[in-house]
Amino acid sequence: MRHKMAIPNMMKKMARGAATAAIGLALLAGPAAQAATATSATAPASAKAEQAKRPNVIVILVDDMGFSDIGPYGSEIPTPNLDMLASNGIRFTQFYNSARCSPSRASLLTGLYPHEAGVGYLDNVVRPNGAGGLQGRIADRAVTIAEVLKPAGYFTGMAGKWHVGAQHGTPPTKVGFDRSVLFQGGTFFPDQVGKKFVTIDGNQLPLASQEVGKGEWYSSDLLVDWTSRFVSEAKAQGKPFFLYLPFTAVHFPVMAPADEIAKFKGKYMAGWDKLRRERFERQKKIGLIDPNATLPDVLPEQYDWNKMSARDKDRFDTIMAVYAAAISRMDRAIGTLTADLKAKGELDNTLILFMSDNGGNAESGPDGRTGRAPWGGPTSNIFVGLNWATLQNTPFQYFKHFTEEGGIATPLIAYWPKGIDPKLRGTMVRAPGHLVDVMPTVAELAGAKYPTRFEGNDIRPMSGRSFAGAFEGQPLMRGVPIFWEHEGNKAVRDGKWKLVAQFERPWQLYDMDADRTETRDFAAAHPDIIARMAKQWDDWAARSFVDRWPNRVNGGVITGTLEGGQPPQAKKKPGKRGKSKRKGRRAPAAAED
């Protein structure tokens, strides 16, 4: 069992060196936390004033959202509240997640790569005799942001999808969170088929309980309501707050209120190819992607929209309308949150970070799924599938599960009126970053010490580096590469070079400065770089508890059959790798993935 951490004395904000890479090293060298007294609602005014100088932090994580699904990253879906955060904050153009739900959440919360944190796969997979990276829980060698910030006087809370080991001993209540509202993945309505409970502060309650939410709620709105309650509780206690808001949107089964869906019905009849090209042009126009970038060919499994029947086009239009509605409603909920923060006088000194846990989701293949009507309602079973996921991940290829850019690239918006230099508002940071960078960033800004020991266990040094310097216009330096492994799919990013391979396939090499969309493989031309970077990956895997993965997972990249119809018979052009069309079975649904 994990215990509460001793409370340290307030520490001054860590001085930032000329190179931001030094921040992570300074944090790693910090001593273990020392005992002291927590700041409470009765704390002296001087203590409250000192705390008020440090930012509140809200980390927003969206589930299964593609790189280009919000306005600031090229989407046609209106997201005015995220537009506001981006135009008054900064956008990161090359930020990465860990390709899948549980691994990304583990990295975000701990500042470690997934296997280091004990969650190298979904948290239902436990391999007790393996390398130690598949524990299905947050490992004893890791600490969460909540466990680091709480001793520094922060109120800590989370509301949303957890999925990092609640069933194996690491629910939010055991890893530093004062308050928690834990939803199952893909929960949207109180009367939803297949969803039965919510866990509040460790106590399991029926989903439709009045203690969870009153009336006919929708999850994005409800999770913001709970987050706003936690803001009030923190203020009552005179504490800054760290709040984690992992939305259940837009995970399958994708659902949204009927009136929201109606706004988007018919808007996707142009088809995935045309809309993808339009998103790509917007990305180039706003400077997110190089104007000379190449849009990759679609994979051979994708359907040709022009060969679809009118009935199938209408079906696919509805599927994407539900997804767009879920994104739109999530954006509206974020607007509710920022309005509440402003009303409470907390918005200006709150750092809001917005990101996604993996790329768009192709699970269910090109057919997608619908379930019972009304589609998008509490009895339906919407999976958007491979075709729309290709649009969602514009301008990249591949999806959730994979380590090509389509699987691991995430938007990152940072908004903090008091902390981001006004001259930088609306600008973009192009240096590569990863979820492992969130812990060192937040710890630095909070003046918190990352421990070397915790509850009698040695704690792994953080794997990332702070990006706080970007808020003052400083260049972000990175002394070591970024690494990935998921289901045998692997990658390493070292400067401009990215080495990537799918399960038991050869390495491919891309120059990300010149070809972010991974269309020109340099593997044959640079065997020396391949050898060097492959060794970097092997060495990282050996020291990071990475288990060898036993089998290929299709991740939805399969031949479709079309529910209620026949697949188009037109021959498809080969994808960038020139492979013939793969054969496969329908991808199974994962209840909590």
N, C-alpha and C positions, 0 to 999 in steps of 0.2 A: 504494500500500500504506500502511496505517496503521501507525505505529510506537508504541513504548511512550513514555508521557509521563514527563517528569522528575518526580522526587519532591520535593514541597515540605516545608518545615518544618511541624511540628505547629502548628496554630493554635487559639486558644481558641474556645470555642463562641460563635457570633455572638450579640450581645445582641439581645433581642427588644424592638422598640418597642411603643408603646401600640397602634398599628394594625398588624395582621399583614401588611397589604399592603406595608409598608415592608421586609419581609424580602426579598421578591423583588428589590426595587430595590437593596438593599444587596449581594445576591449578584451582581447584574449589574454592579455597579460594582467588584467585586473585581479585583485585578491578576492577571496571568497567573501560572501556577505557577512557583515558584523551585526550583532544584535543591537536593537534600539527600540524606540517606541513608535508605533504607527501614528500618523496624523489622523485625527478624528474630527467630527463635527464641532467638538469643543476645543480644537487646537487654537493656540494664540493667533492673533491677526497676522503677526510677522511670518509665521509658518505658512498661513494661507496665501499671503502675498508672494512668498517665494515660490509656492506651487503654481500660482497663477501665471508665472512667467513661462512655465513649461507647457508645451502644447497638449491638449487633448488629442487622442488618436482614434479614428474610426477606420477600420479596414473592411472594405466591401468586396466580397467575392461572389461572382456570378457562376452558375453551374452549367457547363456545356455550351458556353457562348463563344461564337467564332470571333476571329480577329477584327472583322469588318462589320460587326452587327450593330454598332452605335454610330451616331452622326459624326463625332470627331475622328472616326477611323474609316469613314467613307460610306456609311449605310444610308439607304433611302428611308429607313425607319426613323420617324421623328423622335429625338431624344433631347428635348430642350434643356433639361436639367443637367444632363451630362455635358451638353454643349457649354453651359454656363461654367461648370467646373473646369473644363478644358481651356476655355478662353480666358479664364482668370487664374489658371494654374499652369502646369506644364504636362506635356504628353511625352511618354517614352516610346520610341519607335521600334526598339529591339529588346523588349523585355520578354522573359520566358517563364513558363510554368514547367511542370513535370509530366505532362502528357495525359494525366488521369486524375480522377477525383481524390482518392485517399492519399496517394503520393504527393500531390500538390499541396493539400491541406497540411500534411505533416511538415513539408519544407517551409511553408509560409509561417506556421506556428512556432517552429523550432530554430530556424536559421541553419538547418542541416539538410543535406540531400536525403531523399526518402529512405533509403536503406540505412543510412546512419541513424535516422530517427526511428527506425524499427518498422516502417510502413512502406516497404518497397513495392507493394501491390495493394489491392483492396484490403480493407481491414478484416475481411472474413477469411483470409488466407494466412494460416500460421504454419511455419515450417520449423519446429523446435530443434531439429537436428541439422539445420542448414547453417549458412554463414552468419546468421544473426540479423539479416535485413528484413525478414518476413515474420515479425512477431505479432502482427495484427493489432498493435497498440503502440503508444509512444514509449520508446525504450527508456530505461533508467539512466542511460547515458545522455539523455536529452532533457532540456527544460523548455517550457513554452514562453512566449512573450508575456503572458499573464503572470507566470511565475517570476519573471525578471522584473516586471514593472510594479507588481503588487508591493514588494518590499520597499520600493522607492516612493510609496505613498499613493499609488494609483488605485482607483476603483476599477474593477475588471468585470466585464460582462460579455455574453455572446447570445445571439438569437438567430437560429437557422439550422442548417444541416451541419452535423459534426463529422461523422464518418472516419474517425481516427481512434477507434478502439474502445468505445463506450462499453461494449459487451465483454471486453477483455481487461478491464480495470483502469482505463484512462478516459472516463467521461470528463466533461468540463469541470465538474465540482472537485475532481481529484488533481487537476493540473492548473490550479491557480485562479479559476474564475469565481468571483463572488456570487454572481447571478448567471443563470443559464436557462435558455428555452431551446430544447433540442428537438428538431423536427426530423422525420425520416426523409430521405431523398425523394424528390418528385411529389411532395405534398403541397396541395394548392387550396383545397376546399374542406370544410368541416364534415361534409357528407360524402367524401371521396371514396370510391370503391377501392378496397385493398389497403387503405391507410386507417389505422385504428387508434394510435396514441401519440401523445407529445410528452416529453419529459421536462418538467420544470424544477430546477434546483434539485435534481436527482429523484424527483417523485413522478411516477408515470401516471398520466391522466388520460381519459378518453379524448379523442381528437375533437369531438363536438362539445366538450365540457365548457361551461361558462367561464371557468378559470383560465381557459386557453384564450378564448375570444368570444365576444358576444355577437349574435346575429349571423348573417351569411357573409363571413369574412373571406378575403382572398389573401393568400399567404404573404405576398410582397408587402401589402398594406399592413398586415398584422405584425410581421417581423419588425417593421419600422415603428409601429406603436410600442412594441416591447423595448426597442432600442431607445426610444424617447423616454420611456419610464426610467430606464437605467441612467440616462443623462440627469433626470431629476433627482434620482437617488444619490448620484455622485455629488451634485451640487449641494444637497442637504447635508452631506458629510464633509463638505469643504475640500473635496478631493478632485484632482484632474482625473480623467477617465481614459481607459483603453477599452474600446468596444469592437467586437468582431461581429460582422453582419454578413454571414454566408447565405445568400438567398437560395431558396429551392428552385427558383426560375433559373434557366429554362430547361431543366432536366426532364427527361421523359417520365411519365406520360405528360407531354406539354399541355398545359391548360391555361385558360384565361377567361375572364368574364365575357359573356355573350355580346354585350354592347361594345366591348373593346375589339373583339374579333370582327364585328360587322364593319368597323372602320377600315379594315384591311382587305376584306373580301373583294376579289376582282383585281387587286393591285399587283398580283403576281402572275397574271395571265400572259405577260410578256415572255415568261420562261426564264429558266436559270442562266442560260448562256448570255442572253441580252443584258440581264440585270447584273451579271458578273462583270461584263465589259464596262457597264456604266459605273459600278463601284470602283473598278480599277482606274478609270479616267478621273473620278473624283479624288482618289488617293494620290494620284500624280499631281493633280491641280493644287491640292492643299499642302503638298510637299512631304507627305507621309512616305511615299515611294519615289525613287529616282525617276525622273521623266523619261529616261531611256530604258526603264525596266521592261522585261518581257513577261507577258501573261502566259503561264504554262498551258499546254494542252490539257484538256480534261482527261481523267482516267477512262479506260475503255469500258468500264462498268457503267458509266453514266448513260442515261437515256438521251435520245435526240428529241428535244421538245417538239420539233416540227413533225415528227412521226407519231406523236401521241394522239389518241382519240379525244374528242371534245369532252367526253365523260372523264377521262383520266386527267386531262388538263384541269378541269374543274376540281377534281379531287386533290390534286397537288397544290392548286391555288389555295384551297381551304387549309391544307396542312401548314403551309407557310404563313397564311393569315393568322392562324392560332399562335405560331411562334412569334411573329412580329408583334402581336397583341401582348404577349407575355413580356417581351422586351420593353414595349411602350409603357406597360403598367409598372414594371420595375423602375423605369425612369421616373414615372410620376411619384412613386413611393420615395425615391431619393429626393425629389423636390419637397415632399412633405417633411422629410428629415431635416433638410437644410433650413426650411422655414422655421421648424421647431427650434433648431439650434440658434438661429438668429433671434427669435423671440425670447430665448433664455439668455441672450448675451454671450453665447459660447461659439458662434460660428467663426469669428475672426481668428480665434486662437485654437482652432481645431484642424489638425492635419487629416484630410480624407484621402485615402488611397483606394482606387477602384481597379479591379482586375478580374480575370477569368481563370478557372482551374484547369482548363485544357482547351484545345481547339474544338470547332464544331463537330458534332457527333454523327457519324455515318452508320451507326448501329441500326440494323434492320435492312441495310443494303439500299439499292436504288428504289425499291418499292415503297419504303416507308411503311407506316402502320397507322390505322385510324381507330379501330375498335367501335364501340357502340355510339350511335348518335345521341345527342348533338355533339359533334366533334369539338373538342376543347372543353367540354363539360365534365362533371365529376365521374361519369361512367365511361368516358372515352379512353383511348390508349394511343395517343399521338406520338409517333417517332418520326422526325422529319426525314431521315434517311440520307443516302449518299448524294443525291442530286442537289438538294438544298444545302447540305453541309459544304459542298464545293463552293456554292455562292457565299456562305457564311465565312469561309476561310480565305476569301479573296485577299491578296493575290496569290495565295500559296496552294500547294498540293497536299493531299492526305489530311488526316483527321486525328481526333482523339485516339489514343493508343500508340500513335506513331511518333517518331522523332524528327521527321521532316518538319519544315516550318509550320505547315498546317496543323500539326498536332501539338506544338509547343509554344507558338507565338501568342502572346496575350496583349491586349491593350493595358496600359498602366497610366492612369491619370492621377496626378498629385495636386491637391488643392489645399492651400493654407495661407489665407490673406495676410496674417502677421509674419509668416515665416518665409514666404517666397518673395524675392526681390521684385518690386512692381515692374521693373524693366524686363523681366523674364516672362511675365504673364502671357500666355498664348503661344509660347515657344515650344520647341521639341528638343528632347535629349536623345541623341543617336547612339550613345555608347551602349553596348550590350549589358543587360542585367538579368537577374534571376530572382525567384522567390526567396532564395537563401539570403538575399540582400536586405529583406525587410527587417529581420531581427536586429542586425547591427545598426540600421538606420534609426529605428524606433528607440532602441536602447540608448543610442547617443543623444538623441533629442530629449529623451526623458531624464537624462542624467542618471541612468540606472546601471548597475554593475552586472555584467554577465558572469556567473559563477564558474569557478574551476571544479568545485565539488558541491553536491546538493544531496541532502538526505543520505549521506554516507557513500555516495557514488561519484566517481570521476566523471566529469561532464566533457563531452567532445567540444573542441574549439569550433566556433562558428565557421561555416564554409563560405560565407559571403563577405561582402564589403559594403560599407555604408554608401548610400547615394545622397545623403543629406547635403553634400557640397554642391549638388546640382541646383539647390534652392537659392544659392548665392552666385550661380554662374561658373562655378569651378569645374574644370574637366574631371571626368571620372576615370580613374586609372584602375586597372585590374592586373594583379601580378600573376594570377593562375588562371587556367582555362575554366570553362563551364562544362559540366558533364551531365549525361542522361543515360538511363537504362530503364526500359519498361517492356516486359514481355519479350525480352531478347532483342528489341529494337534499341539502338544505341547511337550516341552522338557525342562529339566533343567540339566546343567552339573555342578557338584560340586566336585572338585578334581577328583578322579578316577571314581566317580559314575555318570552315566547318567540315568536319568528317562525320558521315552519317551512314548507317546501314540498317536495313530491316533484318529480322530474325534469320540467321545463318546465310545471309547474302553478302556479297563483297562490299567493302567500304566504297563510298563515293565521296568526292572532294569538291567543295564549292568555295569560290571567292565571294564572300558575302558583301564586300564593298562594291563589287561590280555586278553581282548577280544574286540579290537577296531572294529571288524567287526560285533558285535552284534549278536552272535550266541547262547549265553547261558544266558537265562533270570533268574535273581536271585530274582524276585519279591516274590515268595512264601517263599523263605528262609529268607528274610529280610523285614518283614512288618514294622519294626521300621524305617528303612531307607526310605521306601516308604512313610510313614506318614510324616516324617520330610521334605523330599524333595518336596512332594506334597504341604505341607503348604508353603514352600518357593515359589513355583510357584504361588499359590493362592495369597499370599501377594504381590508378584511382579505384577501380573496381575491387582490387585485392585489399585495399586498406579501408574500404567503405561498406563492407558486409554485403556485397552484391552476390546473390545466388545465381547460378546458371539456370536460365529459363528452359523448360523442357520441350515446348511445342510452339508452333506458329499459331497466332490468334488473328483471325481475319479482320477484326475491327470494323466489320460492315462492308469491306471491299470484296463483294461477292456478286455473282450473276443474279439478276432479278427475275421475278416471275410475274409481277404485277397482280395484286389482289383484284379479282373481278375482271381480269382482262389478259391480254397477251403482250409480251414485251415487243417493242419495235423490232422489226426484222432487218432494218438497215444496218449495213456493215459500219462499225465504228472505227475511227482512226486510232492507231496505237497511241499510247501515252508517251511521255518523254523518254521512257526507257525501252520503248519499242517492244513491249511484251505482248504476247497474245492474251486474249481475254481469259481471266482466271475462272475456274469453276469452283463453286462452293455451295454450302447449304445455307439456309436462312440463319442469320445470326440470332442466337438466343437472347432473350431479354434478361437483364441483370436487375433484380428487384431493388437493389440499393446502390448500383453503380453510379 
